[in-house]
């Protein structure tokens, strides 16, 4: 028969689908039988030629009554039995379950593992191991729905709710929020990656993101938090300010407030607005839309966010003010030295080590001429062409086991600069 259900990716999925199609096809059968009989009788016994045709008087039939009582009863009990049995199977506590804490918040999902690993909008689990999601909401009622696993459960602000599933195949699966929770409800998505145990172990112990985070500037850390904490759902960077004030050129601006007063956006106003958003609402925006972040962001994080917001005002001016590199001095350097300078200036240093250690991207130690497997399974040699492509269009051929995390440098580096970087890489042995 035609298939309108998503992939069956969990242990319970085939049972659920079996029961669901049983109910569906029973309903189709009885709908056709009952409506068909109705139509047939209406046509067969219609009034003809303006004459009344009297029908015979029937006194009832015990056999018929027994049939239409017993058959539906048996069917209903059968469905109820399997419904209860599958539900029990769905809610069963498994001793070796992988427990993941899930927080719902307008409008994002946060995941936290026992190892301390934290993610937003995506999570990983190993295949064939039972998973228990322990879920709670920070604000309103949400609902966590994983169609491929055939499980769904409300997420409440007042109490914990658990969701269980055992993935049976690797893959990438979409989750949804299925309880209307406000403006960005439909965008409240998360991605589930079901991977092999080995890949899961690598992922869950991979701290490269945190290490990389500790090496970046406060503004860059703030940008990351801006995405992680879900600020980006409402505070846009494209200048649009439909839901909430845009962060672009926000710092230092004089804002009219809803109560008729005005305020200059400074560090204290930003801090207050993050912790207690309702304290000073900008005119034209509704109160109670933004959740209070008190207790959810540290002082460090607030500082980083403020640095990021400031950078959206000052970045352009600072860039213009930065003294341009002395062309004569650059010309006097060897291509490899110029490449090294670029390696530090263009922040390659954040993700690619020179000593063979893994940060976010592959180490540059001995990279030139190295044979590597890329995510498509293909093997490539890191030659001039490959390195150039990986700088300018970094997502094209990502080395296996690494996230496609690097920004494309197309348009940001000249050909001469790219070849300087390649000369530098040749020297990193
Ligand atoms: Cu959260 Cu809808």
Boltz pocket constraint, residues with backbone or C-beta under 6 A from the ligand:
constraints:
  - pocket:
      binder: B
      contacts: [[A, 104], [A, 105], [A, 106], [A, 107], [A, 141], [A, 142], [A, 143], [A, 177], [A, 178], [A, 179], [A, 180], [A, 181], [A, 182], [A, 185], [A, 186], [A, 188]]
      max_distance: 6.0
